[in-house]
Amino acid sequence: MEDSHESSHAGTHHRLLIATLVAFALLSIKGIWIACVRGPAELVLDAAEYWRLSGTVVGGDIWMMGEPIAYRTPGYPWFLAFMRMCLGDGSRYAIMLIQLGLHIGSVGLMGCLVARMTRKPVVLPVTLMLAIPATSAFVMDTSVLTEPLFVFAMSVHLWSVWKFVQGPSLPISIAAGFTLGILCLIRPIAMYIWPAHLLLFAICLTPRVRSLPGNEESAIALPSLKKTLSFTAVAAVTFVATLSPWLARNHAIFGNAFLTQFTGRNLWIPTFQDGSGAALPFPDTESGRELRDRAAGGKQSLFDADDWRHTWTVSHSLRDAGVPDDELDRLMQAVAIDAIAAQPTPVIYKTIRRSVNFWRTPVTHLPLPDAPFVGSLANRWVDARLSKSVGFNSLMLIVTLIVVVVLLMADDTRYVAVWLACIMLYFNAVTAVLEIPDYRYRMILEPIQMALAAAAMTLVFERFRGRAVLKES
């Protein structure tokens, strides 16, 4: 009987391995196919600036001291600069393929993480299979933008947090703090995801979770309070140490230690822009009058027509007038807050609306390739993407909500759903407050959505199969 059980287990493991390899191969083939047909995306807007900043680093200015900007962090320019120094003239093609690999690796890491947390190995190949139909993310990988690197770094960080929860140690604590620091150096929005980690840690120490099958033998250990606090302090110190050189750089340039100063420029968009923004009037307050006066020294006539509603028009006008980058951002923030304080109702309504549209916004604009767009099956596939439809994206939102509810209803998956749903809600909320919805911001959550969907599908299948077995018996 034991030999038969071991043989069955080995057979199941073998089938899962084959399914995983096949799904991984299909996902990779599709991604490489789309990327190679289109080639690297053109360098415009944010992509052009990231490329320019990486050139500064390649030129020897590692800390970008010659670029007195406060609204960028160095993680992604450093990544680009490293690729350019290693690969030379062909770096753009290599960067495109490396970012594609990071994207696929992110899906695999999240699938593997949720499979380990739920103790359902089939979640990994199902996650990879669910990623195969996706198209927009592959196109985004061809552009010089932060998303592929950010989502991979987040996947690695979430893995380190889960290992910490299972049993904190010195190497794991350092890894958790360091990966969070790197994540923030790529995109500062990640700075406040740690409350979700604390919630996971608290839930996993409850008797109900620790008594789940697979956890009885200290798979989720109950460490002493002293040990927990000590290793948490190690993670916090490592996090601060990772950020410290950049904080020191900003202190040297601006006289103030900060990670980034971009809230004002961000907040300006949903406050004053029309459409998804609140389109509020310019406030006649002390900060409003100061901004008018200081912008008057710039080269642009800021208040002709509605030019002042555009973030970068205001920012460039203030910089042309000699206002330091960090100071102009704080001034823009003060003006936006004054406008919101005068008329909070439309801002609240539009913020709630953006929080829903975060998931529903159609993917109508994807990076265009540098080379002329040539008709091909891959390009026709991209053109026919379902994510262009608001209806399809709304359906995916409903599916995601159902997935989370299904996982919350089961004891052995509830803590996974709580943790990852909190992370998704965090990014959703911050983006709704500070940005106009765009696929770029939703893209970073796709691997989490796919892994949770795979776990829910596996759970439902197991329940139906269990009921079928009971009926037969």
C-alpha positions in Angstrom: 0.0 0.0 0.0 2.8 2.4 0.9 4.6 1.6 -2.4 1.4 2.3 -4.3 0.9 5.6 -2.4 4.5 6.7 -3.1 4.1 5.7 -6.8 0.9 7.8 -7.0 2.5 10.7 -5.4 5.5 10.5 -7.7 3.2 10.3 -10.7 1.3 13.4 -9.6 4.6 15.3 -9.0 5.8 14.3 -12.5 2.6 15.4 -14.1 2.7 18.8 -12.3 6.3 19.3 -13.4 5.4 18.6 -17.0 2.4 20.9 -16.9 4.6 23.6 -15.4 7.3 23.3 -18.0 4.8 23.3 -20.9 3.0 26.3 -19.5 6.3 28.1 -19.0 7.4 27.3 -22.5 4.2 28.5 -24.1 4.2 31.7 -22.1 7.8 32.4 -23.0 7.3 31.6 -26.7 4.3 34.0 -26.9 6.2 36.8 -25.1 9.4 36.4 -27.2 7.3 36.2 -30.4 5.4 39.5 -29.6 8.6 41.3 -28.4 10.7 40.3 -31.4 8.1 41.1 -34.0 7.6 44.6 -32.5 11.1 45.3 -31.3 12.0 48.0 -28.7 9.4 50.7 -28.1 10.2 54.3 -29.0 11.8 56.5 -26.4 9.2 59.1 -25.6 7.9 60.8 -22.4 8.9 58.8 -19.3 10.9 56.3 -21.3 13.0 59.0 -22.9 13.8 60.5 -19.5 14.7 57.2 -17.9 17.1 56.5 -20.9 18.6 60.0 -20.5 19.1 59.5 -16.8 20.8 56.1 -17.4 23.1 57.8 -19.8 24.1 60.2 -16.9 25.0 57.2 -14.8 26.9 55.5 -17.6 28.9 58.7 -17.9 30.1 58.3 -14.3 27.5 60.4 -12.4 26.2 57.4 -10.4 24.2 59.6 -8.0 22.9 61.9 -10.7 24.3 64.9 -8.8 24.2 66.8 -12.1 20.5 66.2 -12.4 18.9 68.4 -9.6 15.6 66.6 -9.8 13.6 65.5 -6.8 10.9 63.5 -8.5 12.8 60.4 -9.6 14.5 57.6 -7.7 17.6 55.9 -9.1 16.6 52.2 -9.1 15.5 51.9 -12.7 18.1 54.3 -14.2 20.8 52.2 -12.4 19.3 49.0 -13.9 19.3 50.5 -17.4 22.9 51.9 -17.0 24.1 48.5 -15.9 22.6 46.9 -18.9 24.1 49.5 -21.2 27.5 49.2 -19.7 27.4 45.4 -20.0 25.8 45.1 -23.4 26.8 48.2 -25.3 25.1 49.1 -28.6 22.7 46.2 -28.6 21.4 47.0 -25.1 17.9 48.1 -26.0 17.1 44.7 -27.6 18.7 42.9 -24.6 16.8 45.1 -22.1 13.6 44.3 -23.9 14.2 40.6 -23.6 15.5 40.8 -20.0 12.3 42.7 -19.0 10.3 40.1 -20.7 12.1 37.5 -18.6 11.5 39.5 -15.4 7.8 39.7 -16.3 7.5 35.9 -16.8 9.6 35.4 -13.7 7.2 37.5 -11.7 4.3 35.4 -12.7 6.2 32.2 -11.8 7.3 33.6 -8.5 3.8 34.7 -7.5 2.3 31.3 -8.6 5.0 29.5 -6.7 4.5 31.7 -3.6 0.7 31.2 -3.5 1.2 27.5 -4.2 3.5 27.2 -1.1 1.2 29.3 1.1 -1.9 27.3 0.2 -0.1 24.0 0.0 -1.6 23.4 -3.5 1.3 22.7 -6.0 -1.1 22.8 -9.0 -1.5 26.6 -8.4 1.9 27.2 -10.1 1.1 25.7 -13.6 -2.4 27.1 -13.5 -1.0 30.6 -12.8 1.3 30.3 -15.8 -1.5 29.1 -18.0 -3.7 32.0 -17.0 -0.9 34.4 -18.0 -0.6 33.0 -21.5 -3.7 34.9 -23.0 -2.4 38.2 -21.6 -1.0 40.5 -24.3 -0.7 44.1 -23.1 1.9 43.3 -20.5 4.2 41.7 -23.1 4.0 44.9 -25.1 4.8 47.0 -22.0 7.9 44.9 -21.6 9.3 46.3 -24.9 9.4 49.9 -23.4 11.9 51.5 -21.1 9.6 51.8 -18.2 9.8 50.6 -14.6 6.9 48.1 -14.4 8.7 44.8 -15.3 11.6 45.5 -12.9 9.2 46.7 -10.2 6.8 43.8 -10.3 9.8 41.3 -10.2 11.3 43.1 -7.3 7.9 43.0 -5.5 7.6 39.3 -6.1 11.0 38.7 -4.6 10.1 40.9 -1.6 6.8 39.1 -1.0 8.7 35.8 -1.0 11.2 37.2 1.6 8.3 38.4 3.8 6.6 35.0 3.7 9.9 33.3 4.7 10.1 35.8 7.6 6.6 34.9 8.7 7.5 31.2 8.6 10.4 31.8 11.0 12.5 35.0 11.2 16.2 34.7 10.9 19.1 37.1 10.3 19.5 36.4 6.5 15.7 36.5 5.9 15.4 39.7 7.9 18.1 41.4 5.9 16.5 40.1 2.7 13.1 41.5 3.6 14.5 44.9 4.5 16.8 45.1 1.5 14.2 44.0 -1.1 11.7 46.6 0.3 14.4 49.3 0.0 15.2 48.3 -3.6 11.5 48.3 -4.4 11.2 51.9 -3.1 14.2 53.0 -5.1 12.5 51.7 -8.2 9.1 53.3 -7.3 8.5 55.0 -4.0 4.8 54.0 -3.9 5.9 50.7 -2.3 7.1 52.5 0.9 3.9 51.8 2.9 3.0 48.2 2.0 4.5 47.0 5.3 1.3 47.3 7.3 -0.1 44.5 5.1 3.0 42.4 6.1 2.3 43.1 9.8 -1.3 42.0 9.3 -0.1 38.7 7.7 2.3 38.1 10.5 -0.4 38.7 13.1 -2.9 36.4 11.3 -0.4 33.6 10.9 0.3 33.6 14.7 -3.3 32.8 15.5 -4.0 29.3 16.7 -6.4 28.7 13.8 -3.8 29.3 11.1 -1.0 27.5 13.0 -3.2 24.4 13.4 -3.9 24.1 9.7 -2.7 20.9 7.9 1.0 21.3 7.2 1.5 23.9 9.9 1.4 21.7 13.0 5.1 21.0 13.0 6.2 24.6 13.2 6.0 25.3 9.5 4.7 28.6 10.9 6.6 28.9 14.1 5.7 30.9 17.2 8.8 32.9 17.9 9.5 34.7 21.2 8.6 38.3 21.4 12.3 39.3 21.9 13.3 37.3 18.8 10.5 38.8 16.7 11.3 42.3 17.7 15.0 41.8 17.2 14.7 40.5 13.6 12.1 43.1 12.8 14.5 45.8 13.9 17.2 44.2 11.6 14.8 44.4 8.7 14.0 48.0 9.5 17.6 49.0 9.8 18.5 47.3 6.5 15.6 49.1 4.8 16.8 52.5 6.0 20.4 51.6 5.2 19.4 50.7 1.6 17.8 54.1 1.2 20.3 56.2 3.1 22.7 56.9 0.2 19.9 58.4 -1.9 18.6 60.3 1.1 22.1 61.7 1.6 22.2 62.7 -2.1 19.0 64.6 -1.8 20.2 66.3 1.4 23.4 67.3 -0.4 21.5 68.9 -3.3 18.3 70.2 -1.7 19.3 70.5 2.0 16.6 68.0 3.0 16.7 64.2 3.2 13.8 62.6 1.4 13.3 59.7 -1.0 11.3 61.7 -3.6 9.3 64.9 -3.9 6.6 64.2 -6.4 3.3 64.3 -4.4 2.6 67.9 -5.5 2.9 67.1 -9.2 0.9 63.9 -8.7 -1.8 65.6 -6.7 -2.1 68.4 -9.3 -3.4 66.0 -11.9 -6.5 64.6 -10.2 -7.2 68.0 -8.6 -7.2 70.3 -11.6 -7.3 68.1 -14.7 -10.7 67.6 -16.4 -12.3 64.3 -17.1 -11.2 61.8 -14.4 -9.9 64.7 -12.4 -12.0 67.1 -10.3 -11.3 70.1 -12.6 -11.3 72.5 -9.6 -10.7 76.2 -10.1 -7.3 77.7 -9.2 -7.5 78.8 -5.5 -7.0 82.5 -4.5 -5.0 81.7 -1.4 -1.6 82.6 -0.1 0.0 79.6 -1.7 -1.9 80.2 -5.0 -0.8 83.8 -5.2 2.8 82.7 -4.4 2.7 80.2 -7.2 1.3 82.8 -9.7 4.0 85.3 -8.7 6.9 82.9 -8.9 5.8 81.3 -12.1 5.6 84.8 -13.7 9.4 84.7 -14.0 9.3 81.6 -16.1 9.4 81.5 -19.9 5.9 80.1 -20.3 2.7 82.2 -19.9 1.2 79.8 -17.3 -2.3 81.2 -17.0 -3.0 81.6 -20.8 -6.2 79.6 -21.4 -6.0 76.5 -19.1 -2.3 75.8 -19.4 -2.0 75.9 -15.6 -4.1 72.7 -15.4 -1.2 70.6 -16.8 1.2 69.4 -14.2 4.4 69.6 -16.3 3.5 73.0 -17.7 3.4 74.3 -14.2 6.5 72.4 -13.1 8.6 73.5 -16.0 7.5 77.1 -15.6 8.5 77.2 -12.0 11.8 75.5 -12.8 12.4 78.1 -15.5 11.8 80.8 -12.9 14.6 79.3 -10.8 12.5 77.5 -8.1 14.3 74.4 -6.8 12.7 71.1 -7.8 11.8 70.0 -4.3 10.4 73.4 -3.4 8.2 73.7 -6.4 6.7 70.4 -5.7 5.8 71.4 -2.2 4.3 74.6 -3.5 2.2 72.7 -6.0 1.1 70.4 -3.2 0.0 73.3 -1.1 -2.0 74.9 -3.9 -3.7 71.6 -4.7 -4.6 71.1 -1.0 -6.0 74.6 -0.8 -8.2 73.9 -3.8 -9.4 70.5 -2.3 -10.1 72.1 1.1 -12.4 74.7 -0.7 -14.4 72.0 -2.6 -13.8 68.5 -1.2 -17.0 66.9 -2.6 -16.1 66.6 -6.3 -12.6 65.4 -5.2 -14.0 62.6 -3.0 -16.5 61.6 -5.7 -13.8 61.5 -8.5 -11.4 59.6 -6.2 -14.0 56.9 -5.5 -14.7 56.8 -9.3 -11.0 56.4 -10.1 -10.6 53.6 -7.5 -13.1 51.6 -9.6 -11.8 52.7 -12.9 -8.3 51.7 -11.8 -9.5 48.1 -12.8 -11.8 49.1 -15.6 -9.7 51.5 -17.7 -9.3 50.2 -21.2 -5.8 49.6 -22.5 -6.1 51.8 -25.6 -2.6 53.2 -25.7 0.4 50.8 -25.7 4.0 51.8 -26.4 4.7 52.0 -30.2 7.7 50.3 -31.7 10.7 52.3 -32.9 10.5 50.6 -36.3 7.5 51.1 -38.6 4.5 49.1 -37.5 4.5 46.1 -39.9 1.4 43.9 -40.3 1.8 40.5 -38.8 0.0 37.9 -36.8 1.6 39.1 -33.6 0.6 42.7 -34.3 -2.9 41.7 -35.2 -3.1 39.8 -32.0 -2.0 42.9 -30.1 -4.6 45.0 -31.9 -7.3 42.5 -31.0 -6.5 42.4 -27.3 -9.6 42.1 -25.1 -8.2 44.6 -22.5 -9.2 47.4 -24.9 -12.8 46.8 -23.8 -14.2 48.5 -20.6 -16.7 45.6 -20.5 -14.0 43.0 -20.4 -12.0 44.8 -17.8 -15.2 45.2 -15.7 -15.7 41.4 -16.0 -12.2 40.8 -14.8 -12.9 43.1 -11.8 -15.9 41.0 -10.9 -13.9 37.8 -11.3 -11.2 39.2 -9.0 -13.8 40.0 -6.3 -15.3 36.5 -6.6 -11.8 35.0 -6.4 -11.0 36.9 -3.2 -14.4 36.0 -1.6 -13.9 32.3 -2.5 -10.4 32.3 -0.8 -11.7 34.2 2.2 -14.3 31.5 2.8 -11.8 28.7 3.3 -9.7 28.4 6.4 -6.6 27.3 4.6 -6.5 30.1 2.1 -8.0 33.0 4.1 -4.8 34.5 5.3 -3.3 34.4 1.8 -6.3 36.3 0.4 -6.3 38.9 3.2 -2.6 39.6 2.7 -2.5 39.9 -1.1 -5.9 41.6 -1.2 -4.6 44.3 1.2 -1.6 44.8 -1.1 -3.8 45.2 -4.1 -6.1 47.6 -2.3 -3.1 49.7 -1.1 -1.9 50.2 -4.7 -5.4 50.8 -5.9 -6.1 53.5 -3.2 -2.8 55.4 -3.6 -3.1 55.4 -7.4 -6.8 56.6 -7.1 -5.7 59.5 -4.9 -2.7 60.6 -6.9 -3.1 59.5 -10.5 -5.5 59.3 -13.4 -6.1 55.5 -14.1 -3.8 53.9 -16.6 -2.9 50.3 -17.4 0.7 50.9 -16.3 -0.5 51.1 -12.7 -2.7 48.1 -12.9 -0.2 45.9 -14.6 2.0 45.5 -11.5 -0.9 43.6 -9.8 -1.6 41.1 -12.6 0.7 38.4 -11.3 -1.1 38.6 -7.9 -4.5 38.4 -9.6 -3.5 35.4 -11.7 -2.0 33.5 -8.7 -5.1 34.2 -6.6 -7.4 33.1 -9.4 -5.4 29.9 -9.8 -5.7 29.2 -6.1 -9.5 29.8 -6.2 -9.9 27.6 -9.2 -7.9 24.8 -7.5 -9.9 25.2 -4.3 -13.3 25.0 -6.1 -12.1 22.0 -8.1 -11.0 20.2 -5.0 -14.4 20.8 -3.3 -16.4 19.5 -6.3 -14.1 16.5 -6.7 -14.5 15.8 -3.0 -18.2 15.9 -3.2 -18.2 13.6 -6.2 -16.1 11.1 -4.3 -18.5 11.2 -1.4 -21.5 10.6 -3.6 -19.8 7.6 -5.3 -18.9 6.1 -1.9 
